[in-house]
Amino acid sequence: MSTTMHAAQVAARKTPLELVEKGVPEPGDRAVLVKVEACGVCHSDSLVVEGTWPGIRYPRTPGHEVAGTVHALGPNAEPWRVGDRVGVGWHGGHCGRCDRCRRGDFITCRVLAVPGIAYDGGYAEYIVAPAVALARIPDALSAAEAAPLLCAGITTFNALRHSGAGPGDLVAILGIGGLGHLGVQFAAKMGFETVAIARGAEKEPLARELGAHHYIDSDAADVAKTLKALGGARVVLATATSAAAMGAAVGGLGIDGQLLIVGVTTEPLALNTLAMLGSRQSVRGWPSGTSADSEDTMRFSALTGVRARIETMPLARAAEAYARMMSNAARFRMVLTT
């Protein structure tokens, strides 16, 4: 094995990604060295490039949708073995000591270790990660297929399965992008009466292909009225990063309906609180999930045929892949391969 590797790193806040050669890291206690085969490019990687996440130490290699194989083990890294196919997602480790960890809620750990933020991530040929952060990849998924499921996939899958909706309930997916195109597939495969909401009639064929039973063009129809005509949504999964679009969809919730937010926006959200009170409606956010949740997501995807639509580029073109993702030109997830 070579003692050096290639990695795409950010030298300082608001500087471009650059390909560098650096030493291959060694796994310490309870850690694993993973040989990266694929790494998804997520919009959250902009937190590293732009330096908006507090406390980031530079230089830093982004990437939290990592798929590869175990290459070496540090001490006490059970149950993993060299050669195991593994992934690392947003949950890249937890402290085990804070009040959240003591309750077993590791994804809300007060010092959650996110790969590519707390330590160098998957825009590289190798990554060291805590053993507790690894998720086993099913044989039915390639590394490139698995990578986006470790963030975009787990976020939508985990949110929907914890939403309280049951088979046959009306569930709407707001936005058909990197998150939403997976959300539509998961919702349909979970047995929900699935509504896809997006701008423009040209997106309807894709929505139907992904499994949507209904399509609402938000440019041509009143989203709330259309959802109400369908009986009112039990859940609206908001993957679009628009507070205005989220607010417009809330009016389409049914009794005990829930706006479930996974798309990040810093805009204020306008709500009709009187209507919400009368129908026991709620607004809720949902973070990603643990390594065990990632395994559940990948197993469900392997079983049901849910797959992210991806474009691949080699690691050497990481800056190009990142720029394509940030410009919304990707359809729908960019994946780096090594």
GICOR-V374603 format. One record per backbone hydrogen bond with DSSP energy under -1.0 kcal/mol. CO is the residue of the C=O (numbers start at 1). NH is the residue of the N-H. If there is no record, write none. Layout:
BEGIN
co;nh
CO;NH
CO;NH
END
This chain:
BEGIN
co;nh
3;24
5;22
6;125
7;20
9;18
10;60
12;15
18;9
20;7
22;5
28;31
30;131
31;74
32;129
33;71
33;72
34;127
35;69
37;338
38;67
39;336
42;45
43;46
44;47
45;48
45;49
46;50
47;53
49;14
53;56
60;10
61;121
62;123
63;122
65;40
66;88
67;37
67;38
68;86
69;35
70;83
72;33
75;30
77;80
81;84
84;70
85;137
86;68
87;135
88;66
90;92
93;113
98;102
100;105
101;104
104;106
105;108
106;109
109;112
113;92
114;117
114;118
119;116
122;124
123;8
125;36
127;34
129;32
130;133
131;134
135;87
138;141
142;146
143;147
146;149
147;150
148;151
148;153
149;154
151;155
152;156
153;157
154;158
155;159
156;160
157;161
158;162
160;163
166;169
169;193
170;234
170;235
171;195
172;237
173;197
174;239
174;240
177;181
179;183
180;184
182;186
183;187
184;188
185;189
186;190
187;192
188;191
191;168
192;194
193;171
194;213
194;214
195;173
196;216
197;175
198;218
200;203
201;204
203;207
204;208
205;209
206;210
207;212
214;196
216;198
217;220
217;221
222;226
223;227
224;228
225;229
226;230
227;232
228;231
233;254
234;258
235;172
236;260
237;174
238;262
238;263
242;246
243;247
244;248
245;249
246;250
249;252
250;253
252;233
254;257
257;282
258;236
259;284
260;238
261;286
271;273
272;276
273;277
274;278
275;279
276;281
279;256
282;259
284;261
290;294
291;295
292;296
293;297
294;298
295;299
296;300
297;301
298;302
299;303
300;304
301;305
309;333
311;335
313;337
314;317
315;318
317;321
318;322
319;323
320;324
321;325
322;326
323;327
324;329
324;330
325;328
333;311
334;41
335;313
336;39
337;315
END
